[in-house]
Amino acid sequence: MGTLPLFPEQASTFAPEVDHLLYFLLTVAVFFTLLIFGAIFYFAVRYRRRSDQELPHVLHGGMALEIVWSVIPFGLTMVMFTWGASVFFRESRPPDDALNINVVGKQWMWKIQHMEGQREINELHIPLGRAVRLTLASEDVIHSFFVPAFRTKQDAVPGRYSTTWFQPTKAGKYHLFCAEYCGNRHSGMIGWIYVMEPQDYQNWLTGGVATGSLAENGEKLFQDLACTNCHKADGKGRCPSLVGLFGKTVQLAGGGTVKADEAYIRESILQPSAKVVAGYQPIMPTFQGLVTEEGVLQLVEYVKSLGPKPGAVPPMEGTTGSTPRNR
Ligand code: CUA
């Protein structure tokens, strides 16, 4: 069936799974549609009124029939539910060893950052056979990252991170679409996914202009924005040290805790007063409008790179911050 022009190529581990589920749903839907329409036509002919005096029999009850037509659809919908949920859960949980790539949707293009520092627009190069996790952000409105050959579609929503993942099974070039209407050039927000042999991918990664890794770019941005004035590595600054922060649980002023994940670090840069670390003052200004989503992702990557290191200074847990310049 995969060769039918109705279906896009199957190029990820999810593709056959999603297709099998779809075939099942289609089969059930077609079977019952035919059954119902067949019964309608058959009964219309078989029980048509043959004379003006003819009156229909009135039937009362039919427990066996009631049970049959309740239990069979219930069973079928439960199969749909559990099967669909299991595919959905697998699509929702990237494996730990997945290759992380950042994607920012923007009217009207996809901007992509690889951890090693490579950037591309409307193109994504990935190695064959390796699980790839995308962290999606949006600079403006909702976009949706859709790769039909992978059977993957995930919204990029302004103000938050979303993730998706896939594992390509076939080298080649595949369509990338924006699947959420996002303005008058929505239809032009298209691109290509290049699935390369691992060796070719390595060559591609090392070729091109080296601009430093994402974490290095984040560190540079961290210095340019003068974040270092407050966030001192030894924890003696006016803002918490970020060393060893990533993945930790942070105590907040006014009670409560939060896990220092990507979303928390992003929020702390853009809305610093939303979650203030216990023992610190809400003196950090917002960087909303001063840093692009790509920049925020670089900063997040930098904070990750400072991430928990065993034997380092005791973790100073905290929000991101900067010098309280008046902006
Ligand atoms: Cu972006 Cu439609």
Boltz pocket constraint, residues with backbone or C-beta under 6 A from the ligand:
constraints:
  - pocket:
      binder: B
      contacts: [[A, 105], [A, 106], [A, 108], [A, 142], [A, 143], [A, 144], [A, 178], [A, 179], [A, 180], [A, 181], [A, 182], [A, 183], [A, 186], [A, 187], [A, 189]]
      max_distance: 6.0
